[in-house]
Amino acid sequence: MNAATYIRDNIRTVPDWPQPGVQFRDITPLLQNPKTFRVLVDMFVHRYMDANLSLVAGVDARGFILGAVVAYELNLGFVPIRKKGKLPFHTVSEEYELEYGSATVELHSDACKAGDRVLLIDDLVATGGTMLAAAKLLNRLGATVVEAAAIVDLPELGGSDLIKAQNIPLYTVCDFSGH
């Protein structure tokens, strides 16, 4: 069995959460098991160890878990991209649309600088709104998103196509299309 299949097989699906009809892809079993957590982190570390990166940015909140560990393993700094109102210093913000309404993510204004090469990590790609807003924030501060990365792609929700349409390379470990 290859590593991507192993990871996919250890993601728990929770039916009808947070609302009826949704198949929630729960990554917490990946984190709870030391073997799956190591396999997952190693997949990202091996992919990016020669990528000439400056920073890893993780999206609130599950992107923090993976992003911080990958940054540590790559000997890079970590930048949290938070939901509005969670960062204590001067911030830049980006609003994006959700299925019902909108949301805002923020980044400290000194989190990165012109010329920084950033790996942007989250747990999954659904509609792509959060990851695109995070990439816009990093770009606004002068950084380049070298690649966006996630554990799971939900391609039927269109986010991965939107990210790629913005010329942001995207890497995902596995997908749940048609399931």
Secondary structure, 3 states (H helix, E strand, C coil): CCHHHHHHHCCEEEECCCCCCCEEEECHHHHHCHHHHHHHHHHHHHHHCCCCCCEEEEECCHHHHHHHHHHHHCCCEEEEEEECCCCCCCEEEEEEEECCEEEEEEEECCCCCCCCEEEEEEEEECCCHHHHHHHHHHHHCCCEEEEEEEEEECHHHCHHHHHHHCCCCEEEEEECCCC
